[in-house]
Every structure is written in structure tokens, then in C-alpha cells.
Amino acid sequence: QVQFVESGGGLVQPGGSLRLSCGASGFALSDYPLSWYHQVPGKERERVARISSRGSTTYVDSVKGRFTISRDNSKNTVYLQMNSLKPEDTAKYYCHVRWQGNDYWGQGTQVTVSS
């Protein structure tokens, strides 16, 4: 069974940094593209970063140059390094994989950017 365990969220001041982690079990994440999404109440979940199985990355315009997605296949873990955080980055963040035709999500980790 595919499961994710996320960690790393919290409260940070504007301009600060956080690193989110998403550990996977039940499949080898090295073989699949992985994504991080965020969601604020009342809005749809939005993808902010994606990493392919080969390591190429894409980002939504609002986080380009500030966020970095990476993976450690030996730990079966995907990361999201978030720098220069802004209040508008406040959201719940989820990792995601589409595996064997099904969508799997982490439980979500809250990121709050506020002074």
C-alpha cells in the first residue's frame, strides 16, 4: 500500500526558509514523477513543483527561484526547499504521486508565513 509521511511545516517569518519532507512507502519513488501541491481554504489544490523520474523539475511561476524540489532515492523521500517565504505562500502542502493509475497524497503539512 502506498503511503506518504510528510514533515517540516510550521510558522516562519517572511523571508525565512523551511524544508518539507515526504517519505514514501509501498513503492519506489525513483521510478515516478512526484509533485508538491498547496491548498488554501476555499481554493483548489495547486501544483507548485514537480520532479520527473529523471530529475527534471518544473515550478509554478509564483515560486520560481525560491523553491527547489529534490528527491533522495536511497531514502525514498522527496523534499521541497522553500526560501524567501512570503505571506502568500501560507497554505497546506501535500506531496503527490500517480501510481498505477491512482492518485496518492500525503496527509498535508501546514506552512504559515507571518510576522
MOPAC internal coordinates of N, CA, C and O (Angstrom, degrees):
PM7 1SCF
backbone

  N    0.0000 0     0.00 0     0.00 0    0    0    0
  C    1.4654 1     0.00 0     0.00 0    1    0    0
  C    1.5172 1   109.14 1     0.00 0    2    1    0
  O    1.2310 1   121.08 1   -46.45 1    3    2    1
  N    1.3289 1   115.55 1   133.55 1    3    2    1
  C    1.4609 1   120.37 1  -179.94 1    5    3    2
  C    1.5205 1   109.60 1   -77.58 1    6    5    3
  O    1.2310 1   120.97 1   -49.87 1    7    6    5
  N    1.3057 1   115.74 1   130.13 1    7    6    5
  C    1.4600 1   121.12 1   175.03 1    9    7    6
  C    1.5133 1   109.68 1  -141.06 1   10    9    7
  O    1.2310 1   121.67 1   -31.73 1   11   10    9
  N    1.3368 1   114.42 1   148.27 1   11   10    9
  C    1.4529 1   121.67 1   173.85 1   13   11   10
  C    1.5139 1   108.91 1  -122.12 1   14   13   11
  O    1.2310 1   120.66 1   -35.09 1   15   14   13
  N    1.3063 1   116.35 1   144.91 1   15   14   13
  C    1.4668 1   121.96 1   171.15 1   17   15   14
  C    1.5174 1   107.75 1  -125.55 1   18   17   15
  O    1.2310 1   121.45 1   -63.35 1   19   18   17
  N    1.3226 1   114.84 1   116.65 1   19   18   17
  C    1.4629 1   120.73 1  -177.07 1   21   19   18
  C    1.5197 1   110.43 1  -100.78 1   22   21   19
  O    1.2310 1   121.46 1   -27.89 1   23   22   21
  N    1.3158 1   114.81 1   152.11 1   23   22   21
  C    1.4588 1   121.09 1   174.78 1   25   23   22
  C    1.5211 1   109.34 1  -155.79 1   26   25   23
  O    1.2310 1   121.15 1   -11.79 1   27   26   25
  N    1.3323 1   115.40 1   168.21 1   27   26   25
  C    1.4514 1   120.19 1   172.16 1   29   27   26
  C    1.5085 1   116.04 1   109.43 1   30   29   27
  O    1.2310 1   119.65 1   171.88 1   31   30   29
  N    1.3279 1   118.28 1    -8.12 1   31   30   29
  C    1.4511 1   119.25 1   179.18 1   33   31   30
  C    1.5161 1   111.32 1   -73.73 1   34   33   31
  O    1.2310 1   121.07 1    -4.77 1   35   34   33
  N    1.3341 1   115.56 1   175.23 1   35   34   33
  C    1.4507 1   120.19 1   178.52 1   37   35   34
  C    1.4978 1   112.03 1   160.38 1   38   37   35
  O    1.2310 1   121.40 1    13.05 1   39   38   37
  N    1.3292 1   114.92 1  -166.95 1   39   38   37
  C    1.4610 1   122.64 1   178.95 1   41   39   38
  C    1.5277 1   108.62 1  -100.36 1   42   41   39
  O    1.2310 1   120.75 1   -49.83 1   43   42   41
  N    1.3172 1   116.17 1   130.17 1   43   42   41
  C    1.4600 1   120.57 1  -179.26 1   45   43   42
  C    1.5248 1   108.71 1  -141.72 1   46   45   43
  O    1.2310 1   120.76 1   -29.61 1   47   46   45
  N    1.3150 1   116.15 1   150.39 1   47   46   45
  C    1.4644 1   120.58 1   177.88 1   49   47   46
  C    1.5213 1   110.37 1   -77.73 1   50   49   47
  O    1.2310 1   120.08 1   -24.93 1   51   50   49
  N    1.3227 1   117.46 1   155.07 1   51   50   49
  C    1.4715 1   120.01 1   174.16 1   53   51   50
  C    1.5211 1   110.93 1   -52.94 1   54   53   51
  O    1.2310 1   121.18 1   -42.61 1   55   54   53
  N    1.3174 1   115.35 1   137.39 1   55   54   53
  C    1.4551 1   120.99 1  -176.79 1   57   55   54
  C    1.5117 1   114.11 1    90.34 1   58   57   55
  O    1.2310 1   120.25 1   169.72 1   59   58   57
  N    1.3076 1   117.13 1   -10.28 1   59   58   57
  C    1.4500 1   121.38 1  -178.78 1   61   59   58
  C    1.5131 1   113.18 1   -81.76 1   62   61   59
  O    1.2310 1   121.53 1     3.44 1   63   62   61
  N    1.3394 1   114.68 1  -176.56 1   63   62   61
  C    1.4619 1   121.61 1  -176.27 1   65   63   62
  C    1.5178 1   110.86 1  -132.20 1   66   65   63
  O    1.2310 1   121.66 1   -27.88 1   67   66   65
  N    1.3072 1   114.43 1   152.12 1   67   66   65
  C    1.4650 1   122.71 1   171.75 1   69   67   66
  C    1.5316 1   107.98 1  -143.57 1   70   69   67
  O    1.2310 1   120.95 1   -26.97 1   71   70   69
  N    1.3180 1   115.78 1   153.03 1   71   70   69
  C    1.4600 1   120.54 1   171.30 1   73   71   70
  C    1.5290 1   108.95 1  -123.45 1   74   73   71
  O    1.2310 1   121.32 1   -60.44 1   75   74   73
  N    1.3035 1   115.08 1   119.56 1   75   74   73
  C    1.4572 1   120.99 1   176.31 1   77   75   74
  C    1.5202 1   109.34 1   -91.66 1   78   77   75
  O    1.2310 1   121.23 1   -36.28 1   79   78   77
  N    1.3323 1   115.26 1   143.72 1   79   78   77
  C    1.4536 1   121.78 1   177.06 1   81   79   78
  C    1.5147 1   109.59 1  -124.02 1   82   81   79
  O    1.2310 1   121.12 1   -32.22 1   83   82   81
  N    1.3148 1   115.46 1   147.78 1   83   82   81
  C    1.4613 1   120.76 1   178.40 1   85   83   82
  C    1.5267 1   107.23 1  -140.91 1   86   85   83
  O    1.2310 1   121.16 1   -76.87 1   87   86   85
  N    1.3344 1   115.39 1   103.13 1   87   86   85
  C    1.4508 1   121.10 1   179.10 1   89   87   86
  C    1.5189 1   110.34 1   -89.60 1   90   89   87
  O    1.2310 1   120.98 1   -46.46 1   91   90   89
  N    1.3230 1   115.73 1   133.54 1   91   90   89
  C    1.4576 1   120.64 1  -176.03 1   93   91   90
  C    1.5232 1   111.24 1  -109.41 1   94   93   91
  O    1.2310 1   121.31 1   -30.13 1   95   94   93
  N    1.3165 1   115.10 1   149.87 1   95   94   93
  C    1.4626 1   121.96 1   171.55 1   97   95   94
  C    1.5150 1   108.60 1  -139.99 1   98   97   95
  O    1.2310 1   121.07 1   -25.23 1   99   98   97
  N    1.3196 1   115.55 1   154.77 1   99   98   97
  C    1.4633 1   120.61 1   177.94 1  101   99   98
  C    1.5161 1   114.09 1    94.65 1  102  101   99
  O    1.2310 1   120.30 1   170.36 1  103  102  101
  N    1.3245 1   117.03 1    -9.64 1  103  102  101
  C    1.4517 1   120.40 1   175.63 1  105  103  102
  C    1.5315 1   107.78 1  -160.95 1  106  105  103
  O    1.2310 1   121.20 1   -16.95 1  107  106  105
  N    1.3158 1   115.31 1   163.05 1  107  106  105
  C    1.4646 1   120.75 1   178.31 1  109  107  106
  C    1.5159 1   108.57 1   -93.56 1  110  109  107
  O    1.2310 1   120.77 1   -71.25 1  111  110  109
  N    1.3488 1   116.13 1   108.75 1  111  110  109
  C    1.4520 1   118.35 1  -174.18 1  113  111  110
  C    1.5176 1   113.46 1   -67.66 1  114  113  111
  O    1.2310 1   120.12 1   165.90 1  115  114  113
  N    1.3163 1   117.37 1   -14.10 1  115  114  113
  C    1.4611 1   120.11 1  -179.64 1  117  115  114
  C    1.5203 1   112.47 1   -61.35 1  118  117  115
  O    1.2310 1   120.01 1   156.67 1  119  118  117
  N    1.3246 1   117.58 1   -23.33 1  119  118  117
  C    1.4483 1   121.27 1  -174.31 1  121  119  118
  C    1.5231 1   114.07 1   -89.79 1  122  121  119
  O    1.2310 1   119.92 1   177.20 1  123  122  121
  N    1.3235 1   117.76 1    -2.80 1  123  122  121
  C    1.4641 1   120.88 1  -169.71 1  125  123  122
  C    1.5288 1   112.37 1  -132.88 1  126  125  123
  O    1.2310 1   120.79 1   -29.68 1  127  126  125
  N    1.3315 1   116.09 1   150.32 1  127  126  125
  C    1.4622 1   118.36 1   169.74 1  129  127  126
  C    1.5299 1   109.40 1   -69.80 1  130  129  127
  O    1.2310 1   120.69 1   -34.55 1  131  130  129
  N    1.3083 1   116.28 1   145.45 1  131  130  129
  C    1.4562 1   123.41 1  -178.62 1  133  131  130
  C    1.5155 1   108.89 1  -128.51 1  134  133  131
  O    1.2310 1   120.99 1   -29.96 1  135  134  133
  N    1.3093 1   115.71 1   150.04 1  135  134  133
  C    1.4575 1   119.88 1  -178.28 1  137  135  134
  C    1.5158 1   111.13 1  -137.06 1  138  137  135
  O    1.2310 1   121.80 1   -23.41 1  139  138  137
  N    1.3228 1   114.16 1   156.59 1  139  138  137
  C    1.4573 1   123.11 1   166.66 1  141  139  138
  C    1.5305 1   107.59 1  -113.86 1  142  141  139
  O    1.2310 1   121.46 1   -46.78 1  143  142  141
  N    1.3206 1   114.81 1   133.22 1  143  142  141
  C    1.4577 1   122.88 1   175.28 1  145  143  142
  C    1.5266 1   108.54 1  -117.90 1  146  145  143
  O    1.2310 1   121.45 1   -21.25 1  147  146  145
  N    1.3251 1   114.83 1   158.75 1  147  146  145
  C    1.4638 1   118.71 1   167.31 1  149  147  146
  C    1.5174 1   110.19 1  -130.83 1  150  149  147
  O    1.2310 1   121.89 1   -21.79 1  151  150  149
  N    1.3202 1   113.98 1   158.21 1  151  150  149
  C    1.4627 1   119.84 1  -178.19 1  153  151  150
  C    1.5212 1   109.53 1  -148.53 1  154  153  151
  O    1.2310 1   121.02 1   -45.51 1  155  154  153
  N    1.3378 1   115.66 1   134.49 1  155  154  153
  C    1.4522 1   121.59 1   172.33 1  157  155  154
  C    1.5190 1   107.39 1  -111.71 1  158  157  155
  O    1.2310 1   120.12 1   -26.30 1  159  158  157
  N    1.3156 1   117.37 1   153.70 1  159  158  157
  C    1.4711 1   119.98 1  -177.95 1  161  159  158
  C    1.5225 1   111.40 1   -54.93 1  162  161  159
  O    1.2310 1   121.10 1   -46.20 1  163  162  161
  N    1.3133 1   115.50 1   133.80 1  163  162  161
  C    1.4574 1   120.67 1   176.98 1  165  163  162
  C    1.5104 1   114.94 1    86.40 1  166  165  163
  O    1.2310 1   120.60 1   177.60 1  167  166  165
  N    1.3354 1   116.46 1    -2.40 1  167  166  165
  C    1.4667 1   120.30 1  -179.83 1  169  167  166
  C    1.5160 1   110.08 1  -123.85 1  170  169  167
  O    1.2310 1   121.64 1   -19.46 1  171  170  169
  N    1.3305 1   114.48 1   160.54 1  171  170  169
  C    1.4550 1   119.40 1   178.61 1  173  171  170
  C    1.5250 1   110.65 1   -75.04 1  174  173  171
  O    1.2310 1   121.84 1   -25.84 1  175  174  173
  N    1.3126 1   114.08 1   154.16 1  175  174  173
  C    1.4503 1   120.10 1   175.10 1  177  175  174
  C    1.5358 1   108.87 1   -66.01 1  178  177  175
  O    1.2310 1   120.94 1   -44.36 1  179  178  177
  N    1.3208 1   115.80 1   135.64 1  179  178  177
  C    1.4691 1   121.75 1  -176.25 1  181  179  178
  C    1.5182 1   109.45 1  -124.00 1  182  181  179
  O    1.2310 1   120.69 1   -45.50 1  183  182  181
  N    1.3281 1   116.29 1   134.50 1  183  182  181
  C    1.4555 1   119.21 1   176.24 1  185  183  182
  C    1.5189 1   109.76 1   -75.55 1  186  185  183
  O    1.2310 1   120.25 1   -47.66 1  187  186  185
  N    1.3177 1   117.13 1   132.34 1  187  186  185
  C    1.4600 1   120.91 1   178.99 1  189  187  186
  C    1.5185 1   111.96 1  -108.65 1  190  189  187
  O    1.2310 1   119.93 1   153.75 1  191  190  189
  N    1.3285 1   117.74 1   -26.25 1  191  190  189
  C    1.4598 1   119.87 1  -178.21 1  193  191  190
  C    1.5170 1   109.25 1  -156.54 1  194  193  191
  O    1.2310 1   121.56 1   -31.25 1  195  194  193
  N    1.3195 1   114.62 1   148.75 1  195  194  193
  C    1.4683 1   121.42 1   179.25 1  197  195  194
  C    1.5180 1   107.84 1  -142.17 1  198  197  195
  O    1.2310 1   121.15 1   -36.04 1  199  198  197
  N    1.3350 1   115.40 1   143.96 1  199  198  197
  C    1.4609 1   120.92 1   174.20 1  201  199  198
  C    1.5220 1   107.80 1  -130.14 1  202  201  199
  O    1.2310 1   120.99 1   -50.09 1  203  202  201
  N    1.3309 1   115.72 1   129.91 1  203  202  201
  C    1.4612 1   120.10 1  -179.21 1  205  203  202
  C    1.5247 1   110.16 1   -79.17 1  206  205  203
  O    1.2310 1   121.25 1    -7.96 1  207  206  205
  N    1.3099 1   115.21 1   172.04 1  207  206  205
  C    1.4659 1   119.70 1   178.16 1  209  207  206
  C    1.5330 1   110.94 1   -64.78 1  210  209  207
  O    1.2310 1   120.59 1   157.54 1  211  210  209
  N    1.3262 1   116.48 1   -22.46 1  211  210  209
  C    1.4571 1   120.62 1   178.51 1  213  211  210
  C    1.5234 1   112.91 1   -91.72 1  214  213  211
  O    1.2310 1   120.78 1   173.98 1  215  214  213
  N    1.3400 1   116.12 1    -6.02 1  215  214  213
  C    1.4513 1   119.58 1   175.40 1  217  215  214
  C    1.5136 1   115.30 1   100.72 1  218  217  215
  O    1.2310 1   119.53 1  -179.74 1  219  218  217
  N    1.3121 1   118.49 1     0.26 1  219  218  217
  C    1.4598 1   118.90 1   176.06 1  221  219  218
  C    1.5198 1   109.28 1   -74.70 1  222  221  219
  O    1.2310 1   121.23 1   -32.93 1  223  222  221
  N    1.3238 1   115.26 1   147.07 1  223  222  221
  C    1.4629 1   120.63 1  -172.25 1  225  223  222
  C    1.5198 1   111.70 1  -125.20 1  226  225  223
  O    1.2310 1   120.92 1   -29.76 1  227  226  225
  N    1.3220 1   115.84 1   150.24 1  227  226  225
  C    1.4571 1   122.74 1   172.70 1  229  227  226
  C    1.5267 1   108.10 1  -137.42 1  230  229  227
  O    1.2310 1   121.67 1   -27.34 1  231  230  229
  N    1.3448 1   114.41 1   152.66 1  231  230  229
  C    1.4663 1   120.98 1  -176.18 1  233  231  230
  C    1.5272 1   110.07 1  -139.35 1  234  233  231
  O    1.2310 1   121.50 1   -29.95 1  235  234  233
  N    1.3162 1   114.73 1   150.05 1  235  234  233
  C    1.4538 1   119.13 1   169.63 1  237  235  234
  C    1.5276 1   107.18 1   -69.42 1  238  237  235
  O    1.2310 1   120.89 1   -30.94 1  239  238  237
  N    1.3380 1   115.91 1   149.06 1  239  238  237
  C    1.4605 1   119.85 1  -173.51 1  241  239  238
  C    1.5281 1   112.74 1   -55.96 1  242  241  239
  O    1.2310 1   119.94 1   144.85 1  243  242  241
  N    1.3092 1   117.73 1   -35.15 1  243  242  241
  C    1.4653 1   120.85 1  -173.31 1  245  243  242
  C    1.5274 1   113.28 1   -67.27 1  246  245  243
  O    1.2310 1   119.84 1   163.61 1  247  246  245
  N    1.3419 1   117.91 1   -16.39 1  247  246  245
  C    1.4651 1   119.48 1  -178.31 1  249  247  246
  C    1.5271 1   112.75 1  -116.37 1  250  249  247
  O    1.2310 1   119.91 1   177.06 1  251  250  249
  N    1.3203 1   117.77 1    -2.94 1  251  250  249
  C    1.4631 1   120.33 1  -178.89 1  253  251  250
  C    1.5199 1   110.77 1   -57.59 1  254  253  251
  O    1.2310 1   121.51 1   -45.61 1  255  254  253
  N    1.3219 1   114.72 1   134.39 1  255  254  253
  C    1.4548 1   120.36 1  -179.71 1  257  255  254
  C    1.5173 1   113.86 1    84.75 1  258  257  255
  O    1.2310 1   120.05 1   170.14 1  259  258  257
  N    1.3218 1   117.51 1    -9.86 1  259  258  257
  C    1.4717 1   120.94 1  -179.20 1  261  259  258
  C    1.5289 1   112.37 1  -116.72 1  262  261  259
  O    1.2310 1   120.15 1   145.14 1  263  262  261
  N    1.3193 1   117.32 1   -34.86 1  263  262  261
  C    1.4642 1   122.30 1  -177.77 1  265  263  262
  C    1.5282 1   109.73 1  -107.95 1  266  265  263
  O    1.2310 1   121.20 1   -32.44 1  267  266  265
  N    1.3228 1   115.32 1   147.56 1  267  266  265
  C    1.4563 1   121.47 1   176.08 1  269  267  266
  C    1.5218 1   109.58 1  -135.77 1  270  269  267
  O    1.2310 1   120.90 1   -55.43 1  271  270  269
  N    1.3234 1   115.88 1   124.57 1  271  270  269
  C    1.4532 1   121.07 1   175.36 1  273  271  270
  C    1.5228 1   108.15 1   -97.64 1  274  273  271
  O    1.2310 1   120.98 1   -39.86 1  275  274  273
  N    1.3234 1   115.73 1   140.14 1  275  274  273
  C    1.4603 1   120.10 1   179.32 1  277  275  274
  C    1.5267 1   108.29 1  -149.55 1  278  277  275
  O    1.2310 1   122.16 1   -11.57 1  279  278  277
  N    1.3353 1   113.47 1   168.43 1  279  278  277
  C    1.4633 1   117.51 1   179.71 1  281  279  278
  C    1.5207 1   109.12 1  -138.65 1  282  281  279
  O    1.2310 1   120.51 1   -32.01 1  283  282  281
  N    1.3075 1   116.62 1   147.99 1  283  282  281
  C    1.4642 1   122.59 1   172.54 1  285  283  282
  C    1.5245 1   105.94 1  -121.65 1  286  285  283
  O    1.2310 1   121.46 1   -80.40 1  287  286  285
  N    1.3142 1   114.81 1    99.60 1  287  286  285
  C    1.4616 1   119.11 1  -174.95 1  289  287  286
  C    1.5235 1   111.83 1   -65.63 1  290  289  287
  O    1.2310 1   120.37 1   150.31 1  291  290  289
  N    1.3226 1   116.90 1   -29.69 1  291  290  289
  C    1.4676 1   119.37 1   179.67 1  293  291  290
  C    1.5287 1   111.96 1   -66.95 1  294  293  291
  O    1.2310 1   121.01 1   154.57 1  295  294  293
  N    1.3497 1   115.68 1   -25.43 1  295  294  293
  C    1.4651 1   120.71 1   178.52 1  297  295  294
  C    1.5267 1   111.78 1  -104.26 1  298  297  295
  O    1.2310 1   121.18 1   179.98 1  299  298  297
  N    1.3370 1   115.34 1    -0.02 1  299  298  297
  C    1.4757 1   119.89 1  -178.32 1  301  299  298
  C    1.5319 1   110.88 1    53.11 1  302  301  299
  O    1.2310 1   121.36 1  -134.46 1  303  302  301
  N    1.3216 1   115.00 1    45.54 1  303  302  301
  C    1.4623 1   121.26 1  -172.57 1  305  303  302
  C    1.5219 1   110.02 1  -134.72 1  306  305  303
  O    1.2310 1   121.18 1   -37.66 1  307  306  305
  N    1.3216 1   115.34 1   142.34 1  307  306  305
  C    1.4640 1   121.73 1   173.54 1  309  307  306
  C    1.5304 1   107.74 1  -116.40 1  310  309  307
  O    1.2310 1   120.97 1   -34.19 1  311  310  309
  N    1.3246 1   115.75 1   145.81 1  311  310  309
  C    1.4600 1   121.95 1  -175.84 1  313  311  310
  C    1.5207 1   111.06 1  -123.59 1  314  313  311
  O    1.2310 1   121.43 1   -22.47 1  315  314  313
  N    1.3171 1   114.86 1   157.53 1  315  314  313
  C    1.4600 1   121.00 1   168.80 1  317  315  314
  C    1.5241 1   107.53 1  -134.11 1  318  317  315
  O    1.2310 1   121.29 1   -72.50 1  319  318  317
  N    1.3164 1   115.14 1   107.50 1  319  318  317
  C    1.4689 1   120.84 1   175.79 1  321  319  318
  C    1.5170 1   107.72 1   -87.04 1  322  321  319
  O    1.2310 1   120.65 1   -56.26 1  323  322  321
  N    1.3174 1   116.37 1   123.74 1  323  322  321
  C    1.4586 1   121.94 1  -175.95 1  325  323  322
  C    1.5239 1   108.39 1  -119.57 1  326  325  323
  O    1.2310 1   120.68 1   -64.71 1  327  326  325
  N    1.3149 1   116.30 1   115.29 1  327  326  325
  C    1.4602 1   122.48 1   179.35 1  329  327  326
  C    1.5232 1   110.14 1  -115.61 1  330  329  327
  O    1.2310 1   121.16 1   -15.01 1  331  330  329
  N    1.3108 1   115.39 1   164.99 1  331  330  329
  C    1.4736 1   121.54 1   178.39 1  333  331  330
  C    1.5254 1   110.96 1    47.99 1  334  333  331
  O    1.2310 1   121.29 1  -130.73 1  335  334  333
  N    1.2979 1   115.14 1    49.27 1  335  334  333
  C    1.4653 1   120.11 1  -174.71 1  337  335  334
  C    1.5176 1   111.24 1   -65.91 1  338  337  335
  O    1.2310 1   121.82 1   -34.88 1  339  338  337
  N    1.3262 1   114.12 1   145.12 1  339  338  337
  C    1.4629 1   122.73 1  -179.16 1  341  339  338
  C    1.5277 1   109.28 1  -119.89 1  342  341  339
  O    1.2310 1   120.19 1   -23.23 1  343  342  341
  N    1.3243 1   117.23 1   156.77 1  343  342  341
  C    1.4755 1   119.14 1   177.73 1  345  343  342
  C    1.5312 1   112.38 1   -55.05 1  346  345  343
  O    1.2310 1   120.22 1   146.94 1  347  346  345
  N    1.3361 1   117.18 1   -33.06 1  347  346  345
  C    1.4657 1   118.99 1  -179.30 1  349  347  346
  C    1.5217 1   113.55 1   -72.67 1  350  349  347
  O    1.2310 1   119.86 1   173.28 1  351  350  349
  N    1.3415 1   117.88 1    -6.72 1  351  350  349
  C    1.4572 1   120.75 1   172.76 1  353  351  350
  C    1.5310 1   112.14 1   -80.56 1  354  353  351
  O    1.2310 1   120.60 1   172.01 1  355  354  353
  N    1.3127 1   116.46 1    -7.99 1  355  354  353
  C    1.4575 1   120.08 1   179.18 1  357  355  354
  C    1.5234 1   110.50 1   -59.35 1  358  357  355
  O    1.2310 1   121.10 1   -56.76 1  359  358  357
  N    1.3303 1   115.50 1   123.24 1  359  358  357
  C    1.4636 1   121.39 1  -175.79 1  361  359  358
  C    1.5228 1   108.54 1  -177.88 1  362  361  359
  O    1.2310 1   121.09 1    -6.75 1  363  362  361
  N    1.3123 1   115.51 1   173.25 1  363  362  361
  C    1.4495 1   120.64 1   169.13 1  365  363  362
  C    1.5318 1   106.69 1   -96.45 1  366  365  363
  O    1.2310 1   121.19 1   -46.85 1  367  366  365
  N    1.3090 1   115.32 1   133.15 1  367  366  365
  C    1.4628 1   121.10 1  -174.71 1  369  367  366
  C    1.5192 1   109.90 1  -109.50 1  370  369  367
  O    1.2310 1   121.30 1   -43.17 1  371  370  369
  N    1.3325 1   115.12 1   136.83 1  371  370  369
  C    1.4477 1   122.29 1  -176.42 1  373  371  370
  C    1.5329 1   110.03 1  -128.97 1  374  373  371
  O    1.2310 1   120.30 1   -40.79 1  375  374  373
  N    1.3190 1   117.03 1   139.21 1  375  374  373
  C    1.4597 1   119.77 1   168.62 1  377  375  374
  C    1.5273 1   108.49 1   -91.99 1  378  377  375
  O    1.2310 1   121.30 1   -24.54 1  379  378  377
  N    1.3181 1   115.13 1   155.46 1  379  378  377
  C    1.4637 1   120.70 1  -172.40 1  381  379  378
  C    1.5173 1   110.99 1  -148.47 1  382  381  379
  O    1.2310 1   121.75 1   -36.15 1  383  382  381
  N    1.3348 1   114.27 1   143.85 1  383  382  381
  C    1.4559 1   121.12 1   168.93 1  385  383  382
  C    1.5280 1   108.16 1  -142.11 1  386  385  383
  O    1.2310 1   121.34 1   -35.08 1  387  386  385
  N    1.3205 1   115.03 1   144.92 1  387  386  385
  C    1.4536 1   119.79 1   170.32 1  389  387  386
  C    1.5253 1   106.09 1  -102.88 1  390  389  387
  O    1.2310 1   120.01 1   -66.47 1  391  390  389
  N    1.2986 1   117.58 1   113.53 1  391  390  389
  C    1.4659 1   123.82 1  -172.23 1  393  391  390
  C    1.5004 1   109.35 1  -128.75 1  394  393  391
  O    1.2310 1   120.99 1   -58.10 1  395  394  393
  N    1.3208 1   115.72 1   121.90 1  395  394  393
  C    1.4606 1   122.54 1  -179.78 1  397  395  394
  C    1.5215 1   111.69 1    52.08 1  398  397  395
  O    1.2310 1   121.30 1  -137.80 1  399  398  397
  N    1.3244 1   115.12 1    42.20 1  399  398  397
  C    1.4566 1   121.05 1   174.24 1  401  399  398
  C    1.5172 1   115.46 1    82.45 1  402  401  399
  O    1.2310 1   120.34 1  -178.78 1  403  402  401
  N    1.3128 1   116.96 1     1.22 1  403  402  401
  C    1.4716 1   120.42 1  -179.51 1  405  403  402
  C    1.5136 1   110.44 1  -118.66 1  406  405  403
  O    1.2310 1   121.21 1   -30.61 1  407  406  405
  N    1.3398 1   115.28 1   149.39 1  407  406  405
  C    1.4549 1   121.46 1   177.09 1  409  407  406
  C    1.5215 1   110.18 1   -93.84 1  410  409  407
  O    1.2310 1   121.44 1   -48.23 1  411  410  409
  N    1.3245 1   114.85 1   131.77 1  411  410  409
  C    1.4654 1   121.22 1   177.82 1  413  411  410
  C    1.5230 1   108.99 1  -123.32 1  414  413  411
  O    1.2310 1   121.63 1   -42.44 1  415  414  413
  N    1.3447 1   114.49 1   137.56 1  415  414  413
  C    1.4595 1   121.52 1  -176.27 1  417  415  414
  C    1.5169 1   110.59 1  -126.94 1  418  417  415
  O    1.2310 1   121.53 1   -32.70 1  419  418  417
  N    1.3258 1   114.67 1   147.30 1  419  418  417
  C    1.4457 1   118.63 1   167.61 1  421  419  418
  C    1.5148 1   110.50 1   -71.20 1  422  421  419
  O    1.2310 1   121.10 1    -5.37 1  423  422  421
  N    1.3349 1   115.51 1   174.63 1  423  422  421
  C    1.4682 1   120.35 1  -177.62 1  425  423  422
  C    1.5168 1   112.09 1   -77.50 1  426  425  423
  O    1.2310 1   120.55 1   167.79 1  427  426  425
  N    1.3256 1   116.56 1   -12.21 1  427  426  425
  C    1.4562 1   120.96 1  -179.69 1  429  427  426
  C    1.5117 1   112.00 1    92.70 1  430  429  427
  O    1.2310 1   121.31 1   -36.22 1  431  430  429
  N    1.3249 1   115.10 1   143.78 1  431  430  429
  C    1.4596 1   121.17 1   175.19 1  433  431  430
  C    1.5287 1   108.11 1  -134.68 1  434  433  431
  O    1.2310 1   121.05 1   -47.72 1  435  434  433
  N    1.3260 1   115.60 1   132.28 1  435  434  433
  C    1.4646 1   120.66 1  -173.99 1  437  435  434
  C    1.5289 1   110.55 1   -82.74 1  438  437  435
  O    1.2310 1   121.42 1   -48.16 1  439  438  437
  N    1.3165 1   114.88 1   131.84 1  439  438  437
  C    1.4593 1   122.14 1   172.82 1  441  439  438
  C    1.5200 1   107.39 1  -117.46 1  442  441  439
  O    1.2310 1   120.76 1   -55.94 1  443  442  441
  N    1.3138 1   116.15 1   124.06 1  443  442  441
  C    1.4566 1   121.79 1   178.53 1  445  443  442
  C    1.5135 1   109.01 1  -124.86 1  446  445  443
  O    1.2310 1   121.22 1   -57.41 1  447  446  445
  N    1.3407 1   115.27 1   122.59 1  447  446  445
  C    1.4615 1   121.34 1  -179.03 1  449  447  446
  C    1.5217 1   107.40 1  -111.83 1  450  449  447
  O    1.2310 1   121.22 1   -69.10 1  451  450  449
  N    1.3267 1   115.27 1   110.90 1  451  450  449
  C    1.4602 1   119.81 1  -174.89 1  453  451  450
  C    1.5171 1   109.64 1  -159.09 1  454  453  451
  O    1.2310 1   121.50 1   -32.06 1  455  454  453
  N    1.3279 1   114.73 1   147.94 1  455  454  453
  C    1.4597 1   119.35 1   175.25 1  457  455  454
  C    1.5203 1   110.31 1   -94.36 1  458  457  455
  O    1.2310 1   120.10 1   180.00 1  459  458  457

